[in-house]
Amino acid sequence: MRNTVMSKNKVMVLLAAVVMASLVLPCRAQTVPAASEMGRLIGVLKSDATYEAKVTACRQLSFIGSERAVAPLAALLGDEKLSHMARYGLEPMPYGAVDDAFLAALGQVKGKPLVGVITSIGVRGDVRAIAPLGKLLTATDADIVEAAARSLGSIGTADAGNVLQAGLATAPAARQWAFYEGMLRCGEKLTAGQPAAAAAIYDVLRASDKPHHVRAGGVRGALLARQGRERGQLLGEYLRSNDYIVFAAAVQTTQELAGPRVTAALAAALADAPVDHQLLILQAMAERNDAAALEAVYGLAKSGQKAVRLAAIKALPDIAQATGPVLVDLMFDADGEIAKAAQDSFAAMSGPQADAVVLDMLGSSETARQLRALDLMGRRRMSGMTDALLKASRDNDEAVRSASIALLGDMAEAGQFPMLVDLLLKASGRSEIRAAERAISSTCTREARLGGGNIVIHKAVYGAVGEGGRANVTKQVAQMVESGSASITASNAGFGDPAQGVVKQLQIEYSVEGVRQSVTVRENDTATLAASVVPAAFIDQLCAAAAKASGEQKAALLRVLRTTGSPRGLAAVVAATKDADRTVADEAVSLLCGWPTAEALGEVLKLAEATDTKTQILAVRGAIRLIPLQAASDAKKLAGFAAIAPRVQRVEEKRLLLGALGQVATAESLAIAAPYLDDAGTRNEASLAVVTIAEALLKGPDAAKQAAGLIAPLEKAGRANNADLAKRAGDLLAEAKKQAR
């Protein structure tokens, strides 16, 4: 048998030699026959070549060396420097001469080389070395003793095991670790072919006087080496042991044992075991996925120590899908933590059996069960449930109706959008209306798509934060958007590295449907450009529904239309500001003043003329926010600010106006902001606006012209309560005076 194995190995080694020769030898050697190259390498070993050259020769001979190379390599086994490389070359060779060489070296080499030779004998598993290695177990050198014990274990025969057991009996305590390791190795090899011999070794190792990890290994091996009733009896004994080391090792070993007897033994030990034992057994039973354990685990889930109940509940879904009804009962346990654990375990289950349990709960006459079923449907992302949810949306209980409508919003497809709108129109209670509104809004968001041509990239810059290298990447970002991507990652891979070794950021100025926006992200973060468009069919359905709706339903539809930002939605909201229902009209005014695009500005300015104080305040705030969003010249924006300024009466709106003025850096915007420097309630905000405008003007092409007009406002801004702001104003004042000269 050994010759057959050696023959196969030789073929594999020769094949490897062809490949390795082409990889590790110089180009010239690739055309030289292997025999010639091997001769050259042997010559290197016999010569006075350098250490490095001989190391290389040993390494290459491990691939292409024939039986001719054995003796030259064996001659180096006693060499302190080259012994390990000689063994590297010899160990893979499929020749009996290699084993002869190692066996002979046992009586010839000394010190570290001898330790290496012993190790190589174990690697090759030469049974002839058992007796010589046994003699070395009593050597004075601890390294030699330990190497011999481990190698005997690697040889792994019954005789080797006997030698180790005999040596263990007289070995000093400090050296017994190597004997234990050797015996564990030996038992592992014997288990498959000679289980009785393996069991005898493991029985020694699992004795109570052995170290913990040795005993654990012995318990595992003793169980694996036995079969049938003998194994079952031993397993039952260990599972009831008060010795946690033995018990834990037995539980862990059950993961390697198949069959109903093992599950039965675990279940039998579970009932009256200590709590810490029960927890470990439950974990093992979950990992076995054996439905036979269901009854025992469910018994612990129903009552007892909370920690055990929680562990049992967690284990139930892994044991069998049939645990669904069991978990349902536990979901309504008086202990909230137990109930939540049961809900979490059930939510993690999959498959039609669990789905059927949820549907059965939804059909219950108990509101609590129905609501729990709806929660589970959402958590488990159950598909194909539209009909069941529609039925639940007509339930007598408003909470059930609201929850089912909300879930429909999470699951509905585009074609089911009219159904959601209809549910809103038919909703009665406030929570039901809100649920329908959220369902419609989430569907609009989910079905929105990147609108073709509606994003315009004005400028994109990638580079250092503050001073440093910066690159204009407007063209690259525009191309990414044109290809359909609304997410742009700030990275050197995409834009190069204009500022090596420093943190960079990406700044993008863009507009969506004419609305100017900007976004800044740090290096390796992603900027998402807000450009999603709700399907036109959705807008049509919402507008049609709003036209015939009233009260809370109409207000809800208007709120959804506001989130779309669509022109038709804007028209519907404008019309609703004149609704006979005061509640609807007030909601429409609020929505119009908060409209996301500048298209609403004209209507908002009309509202600013209202005599109603609340409407006027909302309109003024809305106008201040919308004016800078216009795709218009600075002059037009300033005209808007000038028109709205007389209606700005309260401190809150004054501060908003000053913040907006800072976005339009002109002499005219400075003139509007400057008077507010004398108002104690707006001094800081006015100072910030003046400083921001002045910074831009002093960097502009007309800095020298503008400088004189900046001096007086900057002197006042320097009196701001904020120290940093005052310093910025002071620095700018000095620059303005310099430019004005």
Beta strands, then each sheet from edge to edge (+ up, - down):
strand 1: 449-450
strand 2: 455-464
strand 3: 470-472
strand 4: 487-489
strand 5: 504-512
strand 6: 515-522
strand 7: 526-528
strand 8: 532-533
sheet 1: 1+ 8-
sheet 2: 3+ 2- 5+ 6-
sheet 3: 4+ 7-
end
